[in-house]
């Protein structure tokens, strides 16, 4: 069992959901998401505005175009690298799972000047991605008036 962290990035933000980070599962281990830190960076809008964040499951990565990122181990003494892969700053979106099956597991509206941290209270509150190839969890954002970048990080454990 090893803990990892991976960065979130989405630039520039638009009025349609765009993935800032996608945790893509391998068929060998389950990932359990236990912390999400999100915020906004760059030039602020001249009017006060919000960024809508969404954490959802997906069943396939078909159509996804994003930058591959290597997850960093939180303990460098862990003997293995993450089996799941991480992608950030999507330019072409994948299709997220329909409601009732993991769409909008978490959803936050955050002021352009704010940030947010979600953390599972204990292991029973982790968001679990199955050990099924090419399924996983994505974090995406949208805003009708904030057009700079959104950033953050996720922390997860693989079992």
FIBA-832515 format. One record per atom (N, C-alpha, C): residue number from 0; atom name; x, y, z. Coordinates in nm, 3 decimals. Last residue first. Layout:
BEGIN
[r NUM; CA; [X; Y; Z]]
...
***
This chain:
BEGIN
[r 158; N; [-0.424; 0.017; -0.318]]
[r 158; CA; [-0.423; -0.112; -0.246]]
[r 158; C; [-0.434; -0.225; -0.343]]
[r 157; N; [-0.308; 0.349; -0.309]]
[r 157; CA; [-0.338; 0.232; -0.390]]
[r 157; C; [-0.326; 0.106; -0.304]]
[r 156; N; [-0.435; 0.668; -0.224]]
[r 156; CA; [-0.361; 0.549; -0.182]]
[r 156; C; [-0.402; 0.436; -0.276]]
[r 155; N; [-0.394; 1.018; -0.302]]
[r 155; CA; [-0.465; 0.891; -0.307]]
[r 155; C; [-0.374; 0.778; -0.263]]
[r 154; N; [-0.458; 1.360; -0.339]]
[r 154; CA; [-0.379; 1.258; -0.272]]
[r 154; C; [-0.461; 1.130; -0.272]]
[r 153; N; [-0.433; 1.627; -0.573]]
[r 153; CA; [-0.509; 1.519; -0.510]]
[r 153; C; [-0.411; 1.428; -0.441]]
[r 152; N; [-0.423; 1.983; -0.614]]
[r 152; CA; [-0.360; 1.852; -0.606]]
[r 152; C; [-0.458; 1.753; -0.546]]
[r 151; N; [-0.439; 2.273; -0.829]]
[r 151; CA; [-0.461; 2.202; -0.704]]
[r 151; C; [-0.382; 2.073; -0.703]]
[r 150; N; [-0.594; 2.527; -1.036]]
[r 150; CA; [-0.484; 2.442; -0.994]]
[r 150; C; [-0.522; 2.367; -0.866]]
[r 149; N; [-0.704; 2.703; -1.320]]
[r 149; CA; [-0.737; 2.641; -1.193]]
[r 149; C; [-0.627; 2.540; -1.162]]
[r 148; N; [-0.644; 3.018; -1.488]]
[r 148; CA; [-0.617; 2.877; -1.461]]
[r 148; C; [-0.673; 2.832; -1.328]]
[r 147; N; [-0.890; 3.241; -1.626]]
[r 147; CA; [-0.750; 3.207; -1.600]]
[r 147; C; [-0.739; 3.058; -1.570]]
[r 146; N; [-1.152; 3.318; -1.649]]
[r 146; CA; [-1.090; 3.253; -1.765]]
[r 146; C; [-0.943; 3.222; -1.745]]
[r 145; N; [-1.463; 3.354; -1.512]]
[r 145; CA; [-1.323; 3.341; -1.473]]
[r 145; C; [-1.253; 3.260; -1.583]]
[r 144; N; [-1.723; 3.335; -1.622]]
[r 144; CA; [-1.652; 3.463; -1.630]]
[r 144; C; [-1.506; 3.458; -1.583]]
[r 143; N; [-1.829; 3.082; -1.606]]
[r 143; CA; [-1.876; 3.167; -1.717]]
[r 143; C; [-1.796; 3.295; -1.729]]
[r 142; N; [-1.638; 2.793; -1.549]]
[r 142; CA; [-1.679; 2.925; -1.502]]
[r 142; C; [-1.723; 3.006; -1.623]]
[r 141; N; [-1.549; 2.464; -1.432]]
[r 141; CA; [-1.603; 2.555; -1.533]]
[r 141; C; [-1.632; 2.689; -1.468]]
[r 140; N; [-1.362; 2.157; -1.390]]
[r 140; CA; [-1.408; 2.289; -1.347]]
[r 140; C; [-1.466; 2.366; -1.465]]
[r 139; N; [-1.303; 1.825; -1.256]]
[r 139; CA; [-1.318; 1.921; -1.363]]
[r 139; C; [-1.376; 2.052; -1.311]]
[r 138; N; [-1.155; 1.524; -1.196]]
[r 138; CA; [-1.189; 1.651; -1.133]]
[r 138; C; [-1.191; 1.756; -1.243]]
[r 137; N; [-1.240; 1.176; -1.215]]
[r 137; CA; [-1.191; 1.300; -1.274]]
[r 137; C; [-1.237; 1.421; -1.195]]
[r 136; N; [-1.157; 0.838; -1.177]]
[r 136; CA; [-1.219; 0.957; -1.118]]
[r 136; C; [-1.157; 1.080; -1.182]]
[r 135; N; [-1.209; 0.537; -1.371]]
[r 135; CA; [-1.145; 0.619; -1.271]]
[r 135; C; [-1.228; 0.736; -1.225]]
[r 134; N; [-1.101; 0.287; -1.612]]
[r 134; CA; [-1.205; 0.355; -1.536]]
[r 134; C; [-1.135; 0.443; -1.433]]
[r 133; N; [-0.889; 0.150; -1.728]]
[r 133; CA; [-0.941; 0.268; -1.796]]
[r 133; C; [-1.067; 0.328; -1.733]]
[r 132; N; [-0.942; -0.157; -1.559]]
[r 132; CA; [-0.862; -0.077; -1.652]]
[r 132; C; [-0.946; 0.031; -1.720]]
[r 131; N; [-1.031; -0.163; -1.231]]
[r 131; CA; [-1.080; -0.193; -1.365]]
[r 131; C; [-1.010; -0.101; -1.462]]
[r 130; N; [-1.049; -0.152; -0.943]]
[r 130; CA; [-0.931; -0.203; -1.015]]
[r 130; C; [-0.976; -0.254; -1.152]]
[r 129; N; [-1.245; 0.149; -0.883]]
[r 129; CA; [-1.223; 0.004; -0.892]]
[r 129; C; [-1.096; -0.031; -0.966]]
[r 128; N; [-1.192; 0.405; -0.653]]
[r 128; CA; [-1.197; 0.372; -0.795]]
[r 128; C; [-1.165; 0.224; -0.809]]
[r 127; N; [-1.351; 0.558; -0.381]]
[r 127; CA; [-1.279; 0.441; -0.432]]
[r 127; C; [-1.301; 0.426; -0.582]]
[r 126; N; [-1.301; 0.801; -0.153]]
[r 126; CA; [-1.370; 0.777; -0.279]]
[r 126; C; [-1.288; 0.671; -0.353]]
[r 125; N; [-1.319; 0.745; 0.201]]
[r 125; CA; [-1.242; 0.758; 0.077]]
[r 125; C; [-1.332; 0.735; -0.044]]
[r 124; N; [-1.455; 0.690; 0.432]]
[r 124; CA; [-1.503; 0.804; 0.353]]
[r 124; C; [-1.423; 0.826; 0.225]]
[r 123; N; [-1.323; 0.492; 0.564]]
[r 123; CA; [-1.458; 0.460; 0.514]]
[r 123; C; [-1.515; 0.572; 0.427]]
[r 122; N; [-1.090; 0.614; 0.659]]
[r 122; CA; [-1.083; 0.528; 0.541]]
[r 122; C; [-1.219; 0.493; 0.483]]
[r 121; N; [-1.214; 0.945; 0.749]]
[r 121; CA; [-1.143; 0.821; 0.778]]
[r 121; C; [-1.147; 0.733; 0.653]]
[r 120; N; [-1.276; 1.187; 0.622]]
[r 120; CA; [-1.262; 1.182; 0.768]]
[r 120; C; [-1.189; 1.057; 0.815]]
[r 119; N; [-1.114; 1.314; 0.337]]
[r 119; CA; [-1.196; 1.207; 0.395]]
[r 119; C; [-1.171; 1.202; 0.545]]
[r 118; N; [-1.115; 1.656; 0.262]]
[r 118; CA; [-1.038; 1.542; 0.312]]
[r 118; C; [-1.134; 1.441; 0.371]]
[r 117; N; [-1.087; 1.936; 0.058]]
[r 117; CA; [-1.173; 1.828; 0.104]]
[r 117; C; [-1.083; 1.714; 0.147]]
[r 116; N; [-1.031; 2.275; 0.047]]
[r 116; CA; [-0.968; 2.146; 0.076]]
[r 116; C; [-1.075; 2.050; 0.125]]
[r 115; N; [-1.010; 2.561; -0.164]]
[r 115; CA; [-1.089; 2.466; -0.087]]
[r 115; C; [-1.009; 2.338; -0.067]]
[r 114; N; [-0.993; 2.918; -0.215]]
[r 114; CA; [-0.944; 2.782; -0.235]]
[r 114; C; [-1.024; 2.690; -0.144]]
[r 113; N; [-1.075; 3.234; -0.382]]
[r 113; CA; [-1.072; 3.134; -0.276]]
[r 113; C; [-1.004; 3.004; -0.314]]
[r 112; N; [-1.122; 3.415; -0.576]]
[r 112; CA; [-1.012; 3.446; -0.485]]
[r 112; C; [-0.992; 3.337; -0.379]]
[r 111; N; [-1.347; 3.318; -0.707]]
[r 111; CA; [-1.220; 3.325; -0.781]]
[r 111; C; [-1.100; 3.355; -0.692]]
[r 110; N; [-1.529; 3.096; -0.492]]
[r 110; CA; [-1.500; 3.230; -0.540]]
[r 110; C; [-1.363; 3.232; -0.606]]
[r 109; N; [-1.662; 2.784; -0.584]]
[r 109; CA; [-1.558; 2.856; -0.512]]
[r 109; C; [-1.537; 2.992; -0.575]]
[r 108; N; [-1.870; 2.517; -0.540]]
[r 108; CA; [-1.864; 2.648; -0.602]]
[r 108; C; [-1.767; 2.733; -0.521]]
[r 107; N; [-1.835; 2.167; -0.582]]
[r 107; CA; [-1.806; 2.285; -0.504]]
[r 107; C; [-1.812; 2.410; -0.591]]
[r 106; N; [-1.924; 1.835; -0.541]]
[r 106; CA; [-1.939; 1.951; -0.627]]
[r 106; C; [-1.924; 2.076; -0.541]]
[r 105; N; [-1.880; 1.485; -0.568]]
[r 105; CA; [-1.859; 1.607; -0.490]]
[r 105; C; [-1.870; 1.723; -0.588]]
[r 104; N; [-1.995; 1.323; -0.758]]
[r 104; CA; [-1.975; 1.270; -0.623]]
[r 104; C; [-1.955; 1.385; -0.525]]
[r 103; N; [-2.098; 1.361; -1.029]]
[r 103; CA; [-2.102; 1.463; -0.924]]
[r 103; C; [-2.099; 1.403; -0.785]]
[r 102; N; [-2.173; 1.030; -1.100]]
[r 102; CA; [-2.164; 1.165; -1.152]]
[r 102; C; [-2.184; 1.264; -1.039]]
[r 101; N; [-2.205; 0.769; -1.010]]
[r 101; CA; [-2.083; 0.839; -0.976]]
[r 101; C; [-2.067; 0.976; -1.039]]
[r 100; N; [-2.444; 0.672; -1.088]]
[r 100; CA; [-2.330; 0.582; -1.097]]
[r 100; C; [-2.199; 0.654; -1.071]]
[r 99; N; [-2.619; 0.876; -1.071]]
[r 99; CA; [-2.652; 0.756; -0.998]]
[r 99; C; [-2.539; 0.655; -0.998]]
[r 98; N; [-2.561; 1.002; -1.402]]
[r 98; CA; [-2.604; 1.023; -1.263]]
[r 98; C; [-2.648; 0.891; -1.200]]
[r 97; N; [-2.301; 0.848; -1.601]]
[r 97; CA; [-2.433; 0.906; -1.581]]
[r 97; C; [-2.469; 0.914; -1.433]]
[r 96; N; [-1.953; 0.937; -1.623]]
[r 96; CA; [-2.060; 0.842; -1.593]]
[r 96; C; [-2.192; 0.913; -1.567]]
[r 95; N; [-1.819; 1.145; -1.883]]
[r 95; CA; [-1.832; 1.106; -1.744]]
[r 95; C; [-1.956; 1.021; -1.725]]
[r 94; N; [-1.613; 1.112; -2.156]]
[r 94; CA; [-1.753; 1.113; -2.114]]
[r 94; C; [-1.762; 1.063; -1.971]]
[r 93; N; [-1.335; 1.342; -2.191]]
[r 93; CA; [-1.394; 1.209; -2.194]]
[r 93; C; [-1.540; 1.221; -2.152]]
[r 92; N; [-1.235; 1.633; -2.383]]
[r 92; CA; [-1.295; 1.565; -2.268]]
[r 92; C; [-1.335; 1.421; -2.297]]
[r 91; N; [-0.935; 1.769; -2.478]]
[r 91; CA; [-1.054; 1.702; -2.528]]
[r 91; C; [-1.108; 1.617; -2.414]]
[r 90; N; [-0.754; 1.874; -2.306]]
[r 90; CA; [-0.793; 1.958; -2.419]]
[r 90; C; [-0.914; 1.901; -2.490]]
[r 89; N; [-0.686; 1.868; -1.959]]
[r 89; CA; [-0.750; 1.807; -2.075]]
[r 89; C; [-0.782; 1.910; -2.183]]
[r 88; N; [-0.491; 1.881; -1.737]]
[r 88; CA; [-0.511; 1.985; -1.838]]
[r 88; C; [-0.568; 1.928; -1.968]]
[r 87; N; [-0.360; 1.547; -1.681]]
[r 87; CA; [-0.397; 1.681; -1.637]]
[r 87; C; [-0.419; 1.771; -1.758]]
[r 86; N; [-0.359; 1.213; -1.564]]
[r 86; CA; [-0.358; 1.306; -1.677]]
[r 86; C; [-0.413; 1.439; -1.628]]
[r 85; N; [-0.205; 0.928; -1.433]]
[r 85; CA; [-0.265; 1.057; -1.406]]
[r 85; C; [-0.253; 1.143; -1.530]]
[r 84; N; [-0.257; 0.577; -1.370]]
[r 84; CA; [-0.191; 0.688; -1.438]]
[r 84; C; [-0.271; 0.816; -1.413]]
[r 83; N; [-0.181; 0.319; -1.130]]
[r 83; CA; [-0.274; 0.404; -1.202]]
[r 83; C; [-0.195; 0.515; -1.271]]
[r 82; N; [0.036; 0.228; -0.996]]
[r 82; CA; [-0.007; 0.150; -1.113]]
[r 82; C; [-0.109; 0.229; -1.195]]
[r 81; N; [0.310; 0.416; -0.869]]
[r 81; CA; [0.165; 0.402; -0.885]]
[r 81; C; [0.134; 0.317; -1.008]]
[r 80; N; [0.596; 0.218; -0.776]]
[r 80; CA; [0.535; 0.337; -0.835]]
[r 80; C; [0.385; 0.311; -0.846]]
[r 79; N; [0.711; 0.068; -0.468]]
[r 79; CA; [0.652; 0.064; -0.601]]
[r 79; C; [0.603; 0.200; -0.645]]
[r 78; N; [0.816; 0.088; -0.208]]
[r 78; CA; [0.888; 0.011; -0.308]]
[r 78; C; [0.832; 0.018; -0.450]]
[r 77; N; [0.862; 0.391; -0.031]]
[r 77; CA; [0.768; 0.292; -0.083]]
[r 77; C; [0.831; 0.221; -0.202]]
[r 76; N; [1.032; 0.591; 0.033]]
[r 76; CA; [1.077; 0.456; 0.067]]
[r 76; C; [0.979; 0.349; 0.019]]
[r 75; N; [0.910; 0.830; -0.014]]
[r 75; CA; [1.002; 0.782; -0.117]]
[r 75; C; [1.058; 0.643; -0.086]]
[r 74; N; [0.586; 0.892; 0.031]]
[r 74; CA; [0.698; 0.833; 0.105]]
[r 74; C; [0.792; 0.772; 0.002]]
[r 73; N; [0.429; 0.989; -0.166]]
[r 73; CA; [0.443; 1.072; -0.047]]
[r 73; C; [0.553; 1.020; 0.044]]
[r 72; N; [0.524; 0.976; -0.510]]
[r 72; CA; [0.498; 0.906; -0.384]]
[r 72; C; [0.516; 1.002; -0.265]]
[r 71; N; [0.353; 1.146; -0.769]]
[r 71; CA; [0.468; 1.144; -0.679]]
[r 71; C; [0.435; 1.066; -0.552]]
[r 70; N; [0.259; 1.053; -1.099]]
[r 70; CA; [0.221; 1.075; -0.959]]
[r 70; C; [0.345; 1.063; -0.872]]
[r 69; N; [0.331; 1.211; -1.398]]
[r 69; CA; [0.371; 1.103; -1.308]]
[r 69; C; [0.332; 1.141; -1.165]]
[r 68; N; [0.095; 1.287; -1.650]]
[r 68; CA; [0.174; 1.335; -1.537]]
[r 68; C; [0.209; 1.216; -1.449]]
[r 67; N; [-0.004; 1.369; -1.978]]
[r 67; CA; [0.029; 1.263; -1.882]]
[r 67; C; [0.123; 1.321; -1.775]]
[r 66; N; [-0.253; 1.590; -2.078]]
[r 66; CA; [-0.110; 1.575; -2.052]]
[r 66; C; [-0.086; 1.467; -1.946]]
[r 65; N; [-0.514; 1.468; -2.297]]
[r 65; CA; [-0.464; 1.541; -2.180]]
[r 65; C; [-0.315; 1.512; -2.164]]
[r 64; N; [-0.799; 1.366; -2.438]]
[r 64; CA; [-0.668; 1.419; -2.479]]
[r 64; C; [-0.621; 1.508; -2.365]]
[r 63; N; [-1.035; 1.108; -2.459]]
[r 63; CA; [-0.956; 1.196; -2.373]]
[r 63; C; [-0.825; 1.236; -2.439]]
[r 62; N; [-1.166; 0.919; -2.615]]
[r 62; CA; [-1.176; 1.059; -2.652]]
[r 62; C; [-1.090; 1.153; -2.571]]
[r 61; N; [-1.211; 0.690; -2.358]]
[r 61; CA; [-1.226; 0.715; -2.501]]
[r 61; C; [-1.245; 0.864; -2.525]]
[r 60; N; [-1.190; 0.602; -2.103]]
[r 60; CA; [-1.111; 0.721; -2.137]]
[r 60; C; [-1.120; 0.754; -2.285]]
[r 59; N; [-1.476; 0.504; -1.910]]
[r 59; CA; [-1.384; 0.484; -2.021]]
[r 59; C; [-1.310; 0.614; -2.051]]
[r 58; N; [-1.627; 0.577; -1.694]]
[r 58; CA; [-1.616; 0.435; -1.724]]
[r 58; C; [-1.523; 0.403; -1.840]]
[r 57; N; [-1.577; 0.802; -1.417]]
[r 57; CA; [-1.596; 0.775; -1.560]]
[r 57; C; [-1.570; 0.628; -1.585]]
[r 56; N; [-1.702; 1.008; -1.146]]
[r 56; CA; [-1.643; 0.885; -1.200]]
[r 56; C; [-1.662; 0.881; -1.352]]
[r 55; N; [-1.620; 1.346; -1.038]]
[r 55; CA; [-1.709; 1.242; -1.089]]
[r 55; C; [-1.630; 1.120; -1.133]]
[r 54; N; [-1.633; 1.656; -0.903]]
[r 54; CA; [-1.556; 1.531; -0.891]]
[r 54; C; [-1.651; 1.419; -0.930]]
[r 53; N; [-1.621; 1.994; -0.998]]
[r 53; CA; [-1.698; 1.870; -0.994]]
[r 53; C; [-1.602; 1.751; -0.989]]
[r 52; N; [-1.654; 2.344; -0.939]]
[r 52; CA; [-1.570; 2.225; -0.944]]
[r 52; C; [-1.657; 2.101; -0.931]]
[r 51; N; [-1.699; 2.660; -1.065]]
[r 51; CA; [-1.772; 2.540; -1.024]]
[r 51; C; [-1.681; 2.420; -1.046]]
[r 50; N; [-1.609; 2.973; -0.956]]
[r 50; CA; [-1.564; 2.859; -1.034]]
[r 50; C; [-1.637; 2.737; -0.977]]
[r 49; N; [-1.745; 3.308; -0.974]]
[r 49; CA; [-1.729; 3.177; -0.912]]
[r 49; C; [-1.671; 3.077; -1.011]]
[r 48; N; [-1.660; 3.659; -0.935]]
[r 48; CA; [-1.718; 3.543; -1.002]]
[r 48; C; [-1.680; 3.414; -0.930]]
[r 47; N; [-1.663; 4.008; -0.950]]
[r 47; CA; [-1.657; 3.892; -0.862]]
[r 47; C; [-1.725; 3.774; -0.930]]
[r 46; N; [-1.501; 4.146; -1.235]]
[r 46; CA; [-1.620; 4.132; -1.152]]
[r 46; C; [-1.607; 4.006; -1.069]]
[r 45; N; [-1.261; 4.108; -1.354]]
[r 45; CA; [-1.287; 4.241; -1.297]]
[r 45; C; [-1.414; 4.242; -1.213]]
[r 44; N; [-1.092; 3.805; -1.269]]
[r 44; CA; [-1.196; 3.874; -1.344]]
[r 44; C; [-1.222; 4.009; -1.278]]
[r 43; N; [-0.737; 3.784; -1.224]]
[r 43; CA; [-0.873; 3.778; -1.173]]
[r 43; C; [-0.968; 3.849; -1.268]]
[r 42; N; [-0.482; 3.589; -1.364]]
[r 42; CA; [-0.552; 3.718; -1.362]]
[r 42; C; [-0.696; 3.700; -1.317]]
[r 41; N; [-0.382; 3.313; -1.151]]
[r 41; CA; [-0.376; 3.395; -1.271]]
[r 41; C; [-0.454; 3.524; -1.254]]
[r 40; N; [-0.581; 3.050; -1.006]]
[r 40; CA; [-0.461; 3.130; -1.015]]
[r 40; C; [-0.464; 3.211; -1.144]]
[r 39; N; [-0.778; 2.869; -0.764]]
[r 39; CA; [-0.766; 2.940; -0.890]]
[r 39; C; [-0.638; 3.025; -0.888]]
[r 38; N; [-0.802; 2.538; -0.620]]
[r 38; CA; [-0.805; 2.684; -0.617]]
[r 38; C; [-0.786; 2.741; -0.756]]
[r 37; N; [-0.805; 2.248; -0.408]]
[r 37; CA; [-0.833; 2.317; -0.534]]
[r 37; C; [-0.836; 2.467; -0.514]]
[r 36; N; [-0.728; 1.931; -0.297]]
[r 36; CA; [-0.704; 2.073; -0.271]]
[r 36; C; [-0.717; 2.146; -0.404]]
[r 35; N; [-0.845; 1.635; -0.165]]
[r 35; CA; [-0.847; 1.721; -0.283]]
[r 35; C; [-0.825; 1.864; -0.237]]
[r 34; N; [-0.794; 1.306; -0.041]]
[r 34; CA; [-0.777; 1.451; -0.023]]
[r 34; C; [-0.776; 1.521; -0.159]]
[r 33; N; [-0.837; 1.040; -0.100]]
[r 33; CA; [-0.868; 1.085; 0.036]]
[r 33; C; [-0.848; 1.234; 0.057]]
[r 32; N; [-0.918; 0.783; -0.319]]
[r 32; CA; [-0.894; 0.926; -0.309]]
[r 32; C; [-0.931; 0.973; -0.169]]
[r 31; N; [-0.781; 0.488; -0.383]]
[r 31; CA; [-0.875; 0.550; -0.290]]
[r 31; C; [-0.834; 0.695; -0.270]]
[r 30; N; [-0.760; 0.243; -0.636]]
[r 30; CA; [-0.716; 0.371; -0.582]]
[r 30; C; [-0.824; 0.427; -0.492]]
[r 29; N; [-0.677; -0.101; -0.659]]
[r 29; CA; [-0.778; 0.002; -0.642]]
[r 29; C; [-0.712; 0.128; -0.590]]
[r 28; N; [-0.476; -0.271; -0.906]]
[r 28; CA; [-0.497; -0.218; -0.770]]
[r 28; C; [-0.608; -0.113; -0.772]]
[r 27; N; [-0.492; -0.372; -1.173]]
[r 27; CA; [-0.423; -0.447; -1.068]]
[r 27; C; [-0.452; -0.399; -0.926]]
[r 26; N; [-0.571; -0.241; -1.397]]
[r 26; CA; [-0.654; -0.354; -1.354]]
[r 26; C; [-0.596; -0.428; -1.234]]
[r 25; N; [-0.555; 0.114; -1.338]]
[r 25; CA; [-0.502; -0.008; -1.397]]
[r 25; C; [-0.589; -0.123; -1.344]]
[r 24; N; [-0.741; 0.420; -1.384]]
[r 24; CA; [-0.708; 0.297; -1.314]]
[r 24; C; [-0.639; 0.194; -1.402]]
[r 23; N; [-0.664; 0.753; -1.384]]
[r 23; CA; [-0.701; 0.641; -1.471]]
[r 23; C; [-0.650; 0.511; -1.409]]
[r 22; N; [-0.769; 1.052; -1.284]]
[r 22; CA; [-0.702; 0.936; -1.227]]
[r 22; C; [-0.752; 0.813; -1.302]]
[r 21; N; [-0.734; 1.366; -1.410]]
[r 21; CA; [-0.804; 1.241; -1.433]]
[r 21; C; [-0.717; 1.127; -1.380]]
[r 20; N; [-0.783; 1.717; -1.381]]
[r 20; CA; [-0.709; 1.597; -1.343]]
[r 20; C; [-0.795; 1.473; -1.360]]
[r 19; N; [-0.937; 1.901; -1.498]]
[r 19; CA; [-0.809; 1.949; -1.446]]
[r 19; C; [-0.721; 1.832; -1.405]]
[r 18; N; [-1.159; 1.893; -1.768]]
[r 18; CA; [-1.090; 1.817; -1.664]]
[r 18; C; [-0.956; 1.880; -1.628]]
[r 17; N; [-1.420; 2.120; -1.798]]
[r 17; CA; [-1.294; 2.075; -1.856]]
[r 17; C; [-1.214; 2.011; -1.744]]
[r 16; N; [-1.748; 2.233; -1.868]]
[r 16; CA; [-1.658; 2.155; -1.783]]
[r 16; C; [-1.537; 2.108; -1.862]]
[r 15; N; [-1.762; 2.557; -2.019]]
[r 15; CA; [-1.798; 2.415; -2.021]]
[r 15; C; [-1.699; 2.341; -1.931]]
[r 14; N; [-1.655; 2.810; -2.014]]
[r 14; CA; [-1.791; 2.794; -1.963]]
[r 14; C; [-1.842; 2.651; -1.969]]
[r 13; N; [-1.306; 2.760; -1.916]]
[r 13; CA; [-1.413; 2.802; -2.007]]
[r 13; C; [-1.549; 2.782; -1.940]]
[r 12; N; [-0.965; 2.832; -1.834]]
[r 12; CA; [-1.097; 2.784; -1.795]]
[r 12; C; [-1.202; 2.839; -1.891]]
[r 11; N; [-0.679; 2.751; -2.039]]
[r 11; CA; [-0.764; 2.845; -1.965]]
[r 11; C; [-0.899; 2.781; -1.934]]
[r 10; N; [-0.602; 2.514; -1.792]]
[r 10; CA; [-0.579; 2.650; -1.841]]
[r 10; C; [-0.606; 2.656; -1.991]]
[r 9; N; [-0.577; 2.328; -1.517]]
[r 9; CA; [-0.668; 2.348; -1.628]]
[r 9; C; [-0.650; 2.493; -1.672]]
[r 8; N; [-0.437; 2.087; -1.306]]
[r 8; CA; [-0.418; 2.208; -1.384]]
[r 8; C; [-0.521; 2.211; -1.495]]
[r 7; N; [-0.318; 1.914; -1.021]]
[r 7; CA; [-0.432; 1.951; -1.105]]
[r 7; C; [-0.396; 2.078; -1.181]]
[r 6; N; [-0.074; 1.659; -0.941]]
[r 6; CA; [-0.119; 1.797; -0.958]]
[r 6; C; [-0.243; 1.808; -1.046]]
[r 5; N; [-0.079; 1.399; -0.692]]
[r 5; CA; [-0.071; 1.438; -0.832]]
[r 5; C; [-0.128; 1.580; -0.847]]
[r 4; N; [0.059; 1.162; -0.462]]
[r 4; CA; [-0.004; 1.291; -0.488]]
[r 4; C; [0.015; 1.324; -0.636]]
[r 3; N; [0.017; 0.851; -0.282]]
[r 3; CA; [0.069; 0.933; -0.391]]
[r 3; C; [-0.003; 1.067; -0.394]]
[r 2; N; [0.101; 0.573; -0.076]]
[r 2; CA; [0.029; 0.699; -0.094]]
[r 2; C; [0.098; 0.783; -0.200]]
[r 1; N; [0.063; 0.215; -0.092]]
[r 1; CA; [0.145; 0.336; -0.103]]
[r 1; C; [0.057; 0.458; -0.128]]
[r 0; N; [0.085; -0.117; 0.000]]
[r 0; CA; [0.000; 0.000; 0.000]]
[r 0; C; [0.090; 0.124; 0.000]]
***
